[in-house]
Amino acid sequence: MDETSTAPSNDGQDLLEHLGDNDAIVVSMTLGIEHFRSGRVRVDVRGDGLVTVTQRKSGTDKSWSATWSRGRIGEIGRELAGTGFCRLRPAEGGREPDDVPVEIAITDGARSVCSASLWHGDRYEDKALDALIRRYDAIVSEVTAGVLKP
């Protein structure tokens, strides 16, 4: 996995702070490996309130969606901004063989605002990444009505 990321962005932090006010913003978080356990699961939270969860497992895609209020989307945006979303970076050093990739991104229409490729195992030393993954897990569980569990 490529451990690259776009430059840290105050613009991204500002967009998160006002996520519920901008229909064009999409916050994406993807965890997993397609052929391992629950597969690769992506969450997209859009400023217009649409929340989608897409699971890719063994070549098959399944999707769930929900529409949340702008107020709730705004709360999630502020919570994610509190993690320093656009400033998260992978920890230095080696990886455990079964560590799982975590990819995060913010887009504004077709423009990439910020992105990073991280590792699940880093959450145990990085409280901000742990908070981000906890929010991701809660969204996945709620939108899929418990079909996908953390």
BAMARKOL-955270 format. One record per residue: residue number from 0; residue in three letters; y, x negated, z of N, C-alpha, C, CB in turn. Coordinates in Angstrom, 3 decimals. Glycine has a CB too. Example, Ala and Ser with C-alpha at 12.3 -4.5 7.8 and 13.67 -1.06 7.14 Angstrom:
<sites>
SITE;0;ALA;-5.690;-13.190;7.800;-4.500;-12.300;7.800;-3.300;-13.200;7.800;-4.473;-11.308;9.046
SITE;1;SER;-2.250;-12.850;7.080;-1.060;-13.670;7.140;0.030;-12.900;7.870;-0.598;-14.084;5.725
</sites>
This chain:
<sites>
SITE;0;MET;-1.182;-0.835;0.000;0.000;0.000;0.000;1.239;-0.875;0.000;0.002;0.947;1.206
SITE;1;ASP;2.219;-0.512;-0.781;3.465;-1.248;-0.861;4.302;-0.960;0.380;4.239;-0.881;-2.146
SITE;2;GLU;4.686;-2.001;1.094;5.479;-1.819;2.309;6.954;-2.015;2.009;5.024;-2.795;3.409
SITE;3;THR;7.435;-1.339;0.977;8.841;-1.428;0.628;9.552;-0.169;1.072;9.021;-1.652;-0.878
SITE;4;SER;10.857;-0.262;1.094;11.644;0.910;1.462;13.028;0.776;0.866;11.722;1.079;3.000
SITE;5;THR;13.682;1.902;0.689;15.068;1.844;0.254;15.917;1.446;1.450;15.537;3.206;-0.347
SITE;6;ALA;17.114;1.010;1.173;18.001;0.524;2.224;18.293;1.611;3.249;19.304;0.012;1.622
SITE;7;PRO;18.486;1.205;4.523;18.879;2.183;5.531;20.134;2.920;5.070;19.119;1.496;6.899
SITE;8;SER;20.200;4.177;5.424;21.288;4.992;4.899;21.903;5.869;5.980;20.791;5.853;3.754
SITE;9;ASN;23.191;5.683;6.210;23.902;6.620;7.082;24.009;7.961;6.387;25.309;6.086;7.456
SITE;10;ASP;24.082;7.935;5.037;24.124;9.158;4.248;22.904;10.020;4.580;24.175;8.833;2.730
SITE;11;GLY;21.726;9.412;4.656;20.504;10.151;4.983;20.564;10.747;6.371;19.294;9.249;4.868
SITE;12;GLN;21.077;9.993;7.326;21.216;10.508;8.685;22.156;11.708;8.697;21.735;9.408;9.637
SITE;13;ASP;23.242;11.604;7.949;24.195;12.719;7.873;23.547;13.938;7.226;25.454;12.305;7.082
SITE;14;LEU;22.774;13.717;6.174;22.088;14.834;5.515;21.117;15.510;6.470;21.343;14.348;4.264
SITE;15;LEU;20.408;14.732;7.278;19.486;15.317;8.259;20.243;16.152;9.279;18.682;14.216;8.971
SITE;16;GLU;21.379;15.646;9.730;22.180;16.370;10.722;22.577;17.754;10.218;23.432;15.569;11.078
SITE;17;HIS;22.688;17.895;8.881;23.135;19.146;8.272;22.095;19.699;7.305;24.460;18.936;7.547
SITE;18;LEU;20.832;19.462;7.599;19.747;19.841;6.691;19.768;21.321;6.336;18.415;19.492;7.307
SITE;19;GLY;20.019;22.182;7.300;20.010;23.617;7.050;21.190;24.120;6.244;19.967;24.336;8.334
SITE;20;ASP;22.128;23.240;5.916;23.328;23.624;5.173;23.288;23.206;3.707;24.540;23.025;5.828
SITE;21;ASN;22.223;22.572;3.262;22.193;22.016;1.911;20.850;22.308;1.253;22.458;20.498;1.940
SITE;22;ASP;20.838;23.236;0.302;19.603;23.652;-0.368;18.919;22.532;-1.141;19.895;24.782;-1.303
SITE;23;ALA;19.671;21.526;-1.582;19.108;20.486;-2.444;18.348;19.399;-1.686;20.204;19.851;-3.239
SITE;24;ILE;18.472;19.360;-0.372;17.846;18.295;0.418;16.377;18.607;0.660;18.578;18.108;1.761
SITE;25;VAL;15.526;17.590;0.473;14.103;17.704;0.789;13.725;16.498;1.642;13.220;17.784;-0.518
SITE;26;VAL;13.140;16.773;2.796;12.611;15.734;3.662;11.097;15.774;3.507;13.056;15.933;5.167
SITE;27;SER;10.506;14.636;3.132;9.062;14.560;2.904;8.430;13.567;3.864;8.758;14.161;1.448
SITE;28;MET;7.276;13.953;4.376;6.486;13.081;5.245;5.032;13.218;4.800;6.667;13.452;6.780
SITE;29;THR;4.397;12.094;4.495;3.021;12.107;4.008;2.192;11.157;4.852;2.951;11.716;2.506
SITE;30;LEU;1.059;11.658;5.343;0.144;10.830;6.108;-1.250;10.957;5.517;0.149;11.228;7.603
SITE;31;GLY;-2.027;9.894;5.643;-3.431;9.986;5.320;-3.842;9.281;4.047;-3.805;11.384;5.226
SITE;32;ILE;-5.146;9.329;3.836;-5.806;8.715;2.684;-6.674;9.801;2.063;-6.664;7.435;3.093
SITE;33;GLU;-6.566;9.985;0.765;-7.206;11.111;0.099;-8.689;11.280;0.441;-7.058;10.956;-1.373
SITE;34;HIS;-9.449;10.214;0.485;-10.902;10.330;0.689;-11.333;9.986;2.121;-11.631;9.421;-0.291
SITE;35;PHE;-10.438;10.197;3.083;-10.739;9.848;4.470;-10.276;10.983;5.380;-10.057;8.502;4.871
SITE;36;ARG;-11.172;11.482;6.209;-10.908;12.554;7.175;-10.250;13.759;6.519;-10.027;12.041;8.304
SITE;37;SER;-9.030;14.118;6.932;-8.357;15.313;6.397;-7.695;15.073;5.049;-7.319;15.799;7.377
SITE;38;GLY;-7.833;13.877;4.517;-7.218;13.563;3.242;-5.767;13.153;3.405;-7.319;14.743;2.311
SITE;39;ARG;-5.033;13.278;2.327;-3.616;12.927;2.291;-2.832;14.234;2.417;-3.238;12.143;0.963
SITE;40;VAL;-2.021;14.337;3.448;-1.313;15.587;3.733;0.191;15.322;3.690;-1.737;16.173;5.122
SITE;41;ARG;0.854;16.106;2.854;2.306;15.967;2.678;3.009;17.213;3.200;2.666;15.729;1.184
SITE;42;VAL;4.095;16.980;3.936;4.971;18.049;4.413;6.311;17.878;3.718;5.131;18.022;5.981
SITE;43;ASP;6.811;18.956;3.126;8.161;18.983;2.566;8.958;20.036;3.318;8.141;19.281;1.027
SITE;44;VAL;10.076;19.630;3.879;10.995;20.547;4.557;12.266;20.565;3.731;11.278;20.113;6.059
SITE;45;ARG;12.596;21.728;3.211;13.757;21.863;2.331;14.916;22.512;3.070;13.400;22.682;1.084
SITE;46;GLY;16.110;22.127;2.678;17.304;22.682;3.291;17.421;24.186;3.148;18.503;22.042;2.707
SITE;47;ASP;16.793;24.751;2.114;16.859;26.200;1.908;15.870;26.972;2.778;16.603;26.521;0.455
SITE;48;GLY;15.076;26.255;3.597;14.152;26.912;4.521;12.697;26.897;4.102;14.566;28.301;4.709
SITE;49;LEU;12.405;26.492;2.872;11.013;26.448;2.426;10.326;25.214;3.013;10.929;26.435;0.872
SITE;50;VAL;9.200;25.446;3.656;8.396;24.366;4.229;7.025;24.442;3.579;8.297;24.475;5.804
SITE;51;THR;6.576;23.347;2.964;5.262;23.337;2.327;4.415;22.213;2.902;5.395;23.183;0.798
SITE;52;VAL;3.127;22.491;2.970;2.136;21.500;3.367;1.125;21.450;2.236;1.456;21.851;4.758
SITE;53;THR;0.891;20.256;1.711;-0.069;20.074;0.627;-1.095;19.040;1.043;0.637;19.648;-0.682
SITE;54;GLN;-2.353;19.428;0.974;-3.458;18.541;1.312;-4.173;18.141;0.028;-4.442;19.220;2.311
SITE;55;ARG;-4.344;16.847;-0.162;-5.158;16.334;-1.271;-6.365;15.644;-0.655;-4.337;15.345;-2.200
SITE;56;LYS;-7.534;16.214;-0.928;-8.764;15.679;-0.357;-9.847;15.715;-1.428;-9.200;16.484;0.911
SITE;57;SER;-10.391;14.545;-1.726;-11.480;14.422;-2.700;-11.147;15.106;-4.022;-12.762;15.010;-2.129
SITE;58;GLY;-9.942;14.881;-4.512;-9.544;15.402;-5.809;-9.134;16.854;-5.833;-10.630;15.218;-6.743
SITE;59;THR;-9.108;17.511;-4.682;-8.751;18.922;-4.610;-7.471;19.086;-3.804;-9.896;19.748;-3.987
SITE;60;ASP;-6.569;19.920;-4.328;-5.321;20.205;-3.627;-5.368;21.596;-3.012;-4.121;20.082;-4.582
SITE;61;LYS;-4.854;21.699;-1.789;-4.648;22.981;-1.119;-3.220;22.987;-0.615;-5.676;23.209;0.055
SITE;62;SER;-2.570;24.145;-0.693;-1.183;24.239;-0.249;-0.971;25.447;0.637;-0.246;24.301;-1.442
SITE;63;TRP;-0.048;25.298;1.557;0.401;26.359;2.438;1.922;26.306;2.420;-0.182;26.205;3.904
SITE;64;SER;2.560;27.441;2.681;4.017;27.421;2.752;4.513;28.450;3.757;4.631;27.685;1.370
SITE;65;ALA;5.728;28.223;4.192;6.399;29.141;5.109;7.885;29.061;4.800;6.099;28.792;6.623
SITE;66;THR;8.597;30.106;5.136;10.050;30.086;5.020;10.617;30.237;6.420;10.574;31.216;4.064
SITE;67;TRP;11.397;29.261;6.824;11.995;29.245;8.143;13.498;29.469;8.018;11.693;27.916;8.867
SITE;68;SER;14.100;29.921;9.092;15.543;30.186;9.100;16.321;28.882;8.939;15.961;30.901;10.409
SITE;69;ARG;17.527;29.013;8.439;18.391;27.835;8.301;18.659;27.202;9.668;19.726;28.217;7.619
SITE;70;GLY;18.765;28.034;10.692;18.965;27.506;12.035;17.814;26.619;12.471;19.142;28.636;13.020
SITE;71;ARG;16.603;27.080;12.215;15.429;26.277;12.591;15.348;25.000;11.762;14.138;27.096;12.417
SITE;72;ILE;15.637;25.099;10.469;15.640;23.916;9.607;16.691;22.926;10.109;15.916;24.307;8.124
SITE;73;GLY;17.850;23.439;10.505;18.898;22.576;11.054;18.450;21.860;12.318;20.142;23.389;11.345
SITE;74;GLU;17.733;22.575;13.194;17.215;21.949;14.419;16.237;20.827;14.086;16.527;22.999;15.312
SITE;75;ILE;15.345;21.078;13.134;14.386;20.043;12.725;15.125;18.845;12.142;13.374;20.605;11.692
SITE;76;GLY;16.128;19.105;11.311;16.914;18.012;10.739;17.571;17.160;11.808;17.971;18.562;9.808
SITE;77;ARG;18.163;17.807;12.799;18.800;17.052;13.886;17.766;16.270;14.696;19.583;18.002;14.810
SITE;78;GLU;16.601;16.872;14.911;15.536;16.160;15.628;15.098;14.924;14.838;14.323;17.097;15.877
SITE;79;LEU;14.909;15.071;13.530;14.509;13.931;12.701;15.605;12.872;12.649;14.166;14.396;11.283
SITE;80;ALA;16.863;13.301;12.602;17.969;12.340;12.630;17.928;11.523;13.916;19.327;13.065;12.500
SITE;81;GLY;17.528;12.160;15.007;17.423;11.471;16.289;16.369;10.384;16.310;17.129;12.455;17.362
SITE;82;THR;15.426;10.427;15.378;14.414;9.369;15.294;14.931;8.151;14.546;13.157;9.893;14.613
SITE;83;GLY;16.129;8.261;13.958;16.602;7.168;13.106;15.831;7.131;11.796;16.472;5.824;13.832
SITE;84;PHE;15.439;8.295;11.310;14.564;8.476;10.155;14.799;7.440;9.056;14.752;9.858;9.588
SITE;85;CYS;16.039;7.267;8.644;16.344;6.362;7.527;16.363;4.893;7.941;17.681;6.728;6.919
SITE;86;ARG;16.203;4.620;9.214;16.177;3.236;9.682;14.775;2.774;10.086;17.120;3.076;10.853
SITE;87;LEU;13.795;3.674;10.041;12.426;3.290;10.416;11.870;2.281;9.422;11.507;4.531;10.488
SITE;88;ARG;11.213;1.257;9.942;10.618;0.206;9.116;9.258;-0.158;9.687;11.540;-1.046;9.045
SITE;89;PRO;8.351;-0.681;8.865;7.037;-1.068;9.382;7.143;-2.259;10.336;6.089;-1.407;8.224
SITE;90;ALA;6.256;-2.282;11.310;6.196;-3.405;12.242;5.636;-4.628;11.525;5.333;-3.053;13.482
SITE;91;GLU;6.012;-5.773;12.004;5.481;-7.026;11.462;4.031;-7.198;11.890;6.330;-8.235;11.928
SITE;92;GLY;3.303;-7.987;11.141;1.947;-8.330;11.546;0.874;-7.607;10.758;1.770;-8.041;12.988
SITE;93;GLY;-0.360;-7.879;11.143;-1.511;-7.335;10.444;-1.788;-5.882;10.787;-2.715;-8.155;10.748
SITE;94;ARG;-2.736;-5.332;10.105;-3.132;-3.931;10.256;-4.587;-3.836;10.642;-2.877;-3.147;8.967
SITE;95;GLU;-4.902;-2.819;11.413;-6.288;-2.487;11.678;-6.890;-1.957;10.378;-6.416;-1.442;12.842
SITE;96;PRO;-8.179;-2.190;10.136;-8.785;-1.758;8.876;-8.676;-0.253;8.609;-10.227;-2.152;8.863
SITE;97;ASP;-8.649;0.577;9.646;-8.610;2.022;9.420;-7.224;2.624;9.685;-9.639;2.706;10.303
SITE;98;ASP;-6.176;1.783;9.692;-4.830;2.320;9.885;-4.475;3.207;8.695;-3.787;1.173;10.053
SITE;99;VAL;-3.640;4.191;8.946;-3.321;5.212;7.950;-1.858;5.087;7.515;-3.600;6.628;8.512
SITE;100;PRO;-1.596;5.125;6.217;-0.214;5.038;5.753;0.591;6.286;6.089;-0.186;4.803;4.263
SITE;101;VAL;1.869;6.052;6.362;2.842;7.110;6.626;4.008;6.851;5.667;3.315;7.127;8.160
SITE;102;GLU;4.298;7.819;4.824;5.417;7.669;3.896;6.449;8.734;4.209;4.946;7.770;2.415
SITE;103;ILE;7.705;8.314;4.282;8.789;9.243;4.570;9.864;9.086;3.500;9.376;8.999;5.993
SITE;104;ALA;10.552;10.187;3.208;11.611;10.126;2.206;12.569;11.295;2.374;11.018;10.123;0.790
SITE;105;ILE;13.785;11.068;1.948;14.770;12.138;1.806;15.278;12.074;0.376;15.951;12.001;2.852
SITE;106;THR;15.296;13.233;-0.279;15.896;13.320;-1.603;16.997;14.377;-1.575;14.824;13.657;-2.685
SITE;107;ASP;17.989;14.152;-2.401;19.096;15.087;-2.594;19.091;15.417;-4.076;20.498;14.483;-2.118
SITE;108;GLY;18.430;16.509;-4.438;18.209;16.806;-5.844;17.291;15.734;-6.412;19.556;16.877;-6.633
SITE;109;ALA;17.716;15.065;-7.465;16.911;14.012;-8.083;17.195;12.636;-7.476;17.168;13.975;-9.581
SITE;110;ARG;18.158;12.543;-6.577;18.560;11.254;-6.007;17.756;10.936;-4.756;20.056;11.255;-5.680
SITE;111;SER;17.137;9.749;-4.750;16.443;9.266;-3.555;17.500;8.728;-2.590;15.375;8.158;-3.913
SITE;112;VAL;17.516;9.280;-1.382;18.505;8.882;-0.383;17.960;7.752;0.480;18.904;10.082;0.495
SITE;113;CYS;16.743;7.914;0.969;16.089;6.852;1.731;14.590;7.099;1.717;16.629;6.785;3.192
SITE;114;SER;13.836;6.033;1.899;12.380;6.152;1.974;11.830;4.926;2.680;11.748;6.309;0.557
SITE;115;ALA;10.628;5.093;3.214;9.949;3.968;3.856;8.449;4.209;3.847;10.460;3.763;5.306
SITE;116;SER;7.712;3.120;3.754;6.253;3.149;3.880;5.914;2.491;5.205;5.538;2.420;2.670
SITE;117;LEU;5.321;3.272;6.099;5.044;2.843;7.468;3.550;2.921;7.731;5.823;3.705;8.489
SITE;118;TRP;3.155;2.694;8.977;1.742;2.766;9.370;1.589;3.588;10.648;1.158;1.347;9.572
SITE;119;HIS;0.594;4.442;10.659;0.322;5.323;11.787;0.149;4.541;13.086;-0.919;6.154;11.514
SITE;120;GLY;-0.539;3.435;13.040;-0.803;2.649;14.246;0.456;2.120;14.920;-1.698;1.500;13.909
SITE;121;ASP;1.549;2.026;14.169;2.801;1.535;14.747;3.415;2.522;15.734;3.795;1.234;13.647
SITE;122;ARG;2.968;3.771;15.685;3.554;4.798;16.554;3.359;4.473;18.033;2.942;6.161;16.243
SITE;123;TYR;2.350;3.697;18.360;2.047;3.411;19.762;3.022;2.403;20.363;0.626;2.892;19.893
SITE;124;GLU;3.768;1.691;19.507;4.789;0.756;19.980;6.197;1.220;19.616;4.538;-0.630;19.402
SITE;125;ASP;6.296;2.219;18.747;7.586;2.677;18.244;7.771;4.153;18.600;7.692;2.460;16.705
SITE;126;LYS;8.570;4.415;19.632;8.749;5.788;20.119;9.358;6.706;19.059;9.631;5.789;21.359
SITE;127;ALA;10.243;6.179;18.221;10.860;7.006;17.177;9.810;7.438;16.148;12.011;6.234;16.479
SITE;128;LEU;8.966;6.519;15.727;7.904;6.863;14.782;6.928;7.842;15.427;7.160;5.593;14.307
SITE;129;ASP;6.618;7.652;16.683;5.736;8.581;17.382;6.338;9.987;17.408;5.469;8.090;18.814
SITE;130;ALA;7.643;10.088;17.686;8.303;11.396;17.696;8.263;12.034;16.316;9.756;11.262;18.172
SITE;131;LEU;8.449;11.241;15.277;8.383;11.745;13.910;6.988;12.276;13.593;8.769;10.646;12.915
SITE;132;ILE;5.967;11.532;13.958;4.592;11.964;13.684;4.238;13.198;14.505;3.597;10.828;13.984
SITE;133;ARG;4.722;13.285;15.728;4.480;14.494;16.533;5.104;15.724;15.872;5.047;14.316;17.959
SITE;134;ARG;6.318;15.590;15.348;6.960;16.706;14.653;6.156;17.066;13.402;8.426;16.353;14.276
SITE;135;TYR;5.731;16.065;12.642;4.903;16.277;11.454;3.641;17.058;11.828;4.529;14.921;10.798
SITE;136;ASP;2.944;16.614;12.876;1.709;17.282;13.313;1.967;18.745;13.661;1.104;16.554;14.526
SITE;137;ALA;3.077;19.009;14.352;3.399;20.382;14.753;3.680;21.257;13.529;4.614;20.394;15.704
SITE;138;ILE;4.394;20.713;12.559;4.677;21.470;11.336;3.379;21.770;10.590;5.656;20.691;10.423
SITE;139;VAL;2.534;20.772;10.424;1.261;20.964;9.721;0.431;22.040;10.401;0.470;19.648;9.659
SITE;140;SER;0.304;21.960;11.700;-0.495;22.927;12.439;0.062;24.342;12.302;-0.563;22.535;13.906
SITE;141;GLU;1.383;24.475;12.422;1.990;25.806;12.332;1.900;26.393;10.932;3.440;25.745;12.761
SITE;142;VAL;2.271;25.628;9.924;2.312;26.165;8.558;0.915;26.491;8.046;2.991;25.170;7.613
SITE;143;THR;-0.098;25.715;8.457;-1.464;25.984;7.997;-2.210;26.927;8.956;-2.239;24.664;7.850
SITE;144;ALA;-1.510;27.462;9.937;-2.115;28.355;10.946;-3.347;27.706;11.589;-2.508;29.712;10.302
SITE;145;GLY;-3.229;26.398;11.838;-4.304;25.685;12.528;-5.454;25.222;11.658;-4.841;26.539;13.577
SITE;146;VAL;-5.422;25.511;10.354;-6.490;25.055;9.457;-6.536;23.534;9.443;-6.281;25.603;8.020
SITE;147;LEU;-5.368;22.904;9.359;-5.291;21.447;9.461;-4.783;21.110;10.847;-4.365;20.835;8.353
SITE;148;LYS;-5.519;20.248;11.509;-5.163;19.858;12.882;-4.915;18.374;12.934;-6.272;20.251;13.885
SITE;149;PRO;-3.969;17.968;13.782;-3.674;16.538;13.924;-4.871;15.769;14.459;-2.476;16.333;14.845
</sites>
